[in-house]
Amino acid sequence: MPWHEIWAVSLARPRLGARHKTNVLHPSWQTGMRTRVKICGITQGEDALTAVAAGADALGFVFYEKSPRFITRAAAAAIIRQLPPFVAKVGLFVNTPQEEVRQTISECGLDTLQFHGAETPAYCRSFPLIVYKAFRVQTQASLENLHSFDTAAWLLDSCVTGQYGGTGTRFDWGLAMAASRWGKPIILAGGLNPENVAEAIRQTRPYAVDVSSGVESTPGRKDQQKILAFMSAVASADSGGGAIGPGSCWI
């Protein structure tokens, strides 16, 4: 299906989150915002278009060779060329040399960067695109370094040894609630799926949710019905007043 038909389907669907309560966690957060959704680990064009048609705000492409969702620059570029406007193209990197990141940006047309490794604040500031830093969360101590990163958002993910995202494991959502009080947009990841995402939103009120393995049939291959169920659950949480995001564009 060509992108303009996919886009028409997306525009025709009901908008997420018609009714909201005020989020009192931070005064900069405003009413009327729906929870954004990023679907990560895209490896197939068909999966990308399915996600967009379902209403995903952003797609993630993993440029970490040890990941089962790794995608080459050429394959990612071919998928990205099919995407309609206003869908964020996020590149996920783990301890990648700066020049290699820049080359990937140029070849693929990325507009957002997600750093999942031991990148420094200076490293994150060195790129002219939207950047957010991922943190692998285990305990309250995992949050101590967040303030060092003045990135567009903080992505909170589960900590599983040797894995950077896509773990299918959730962490203590109470830690996400604590981090959200510090005023930076929170992207909640880690073990989210159609069965638990609504409750995750109600509890943590993130700016966005990030899902990978929770909407897959096998690693790197998305399941259309799971994607639709996930988006429906997000919409349900939003319409019930459970999800508020800060008043800003997609990051």
C-alpha positions, 0 to 999 in steps of 0.5 A: 500500500503506498504511503498516501493511502496509509496516511489517509487511513491514519488521518481517518482514525479517531484521535487518541485521548479526547478527554484528560485530567490535569497532570499535577506532577509538573507545572509545565505539563499541560492538558489535552495531550495524548500519549505518543507511541514509538514502535521500535525495532522496525526491520520490514517495510510492511511492518513500518507502514502497518505501524503508521496506519495504526497511528504510531508517531515514531518508528525506531531503527536499531543500528546495533549489530548485536541486536536481533533487530539490527538493520543495515543503513541501506535497508533502513533508508529504503523503508524511511523513503516510504514513510509519510510526513510527520512520522519521526525516524529514530536511529538507535545507537549503542556506543557508536563512533560519532562519525558513524552516527553522522554517516547513518543520519546522512544515508538514512534520513534520520531526524531523531537519535536515541543513545542506549550505551555509555554515551556522555552528555557532551557526546549527546550534545554534539549532534544537531538533531533531536536526541534522547538518552536511554537509561537502564533502570533497576533502582532509585540509584539508576536515576541519579545521572539523569540530570546530567543529560539535557537531552530532549527526553529521558527514555527509561528502560529495563536493565538486562545484562548484555541487552540494550532495549527489546528485553520484554522485561518491565521495571518498577514503574514507581521509578518512572513516576519519580523521574517524571517529577523532574520536568523532562519528558519521559518515554516509558519502555521495557516490557510494555505490551497490549495487556499492560500499557494502559495501566503503565500510562495510568500509573506513570503518565509518560509523554510517550511509550516505546514498544518493541518485543511486545508487538512482535511475532518473532524478534524483528517482525511485528504482528499487526494485531498486536500493534492494533491492540497496543494502540487501542490500549493507549487510546483507552488509557488516554480517553479515561484521563490516564495519560498526560504529556507535556505540551511539546511536539514529538521528540 
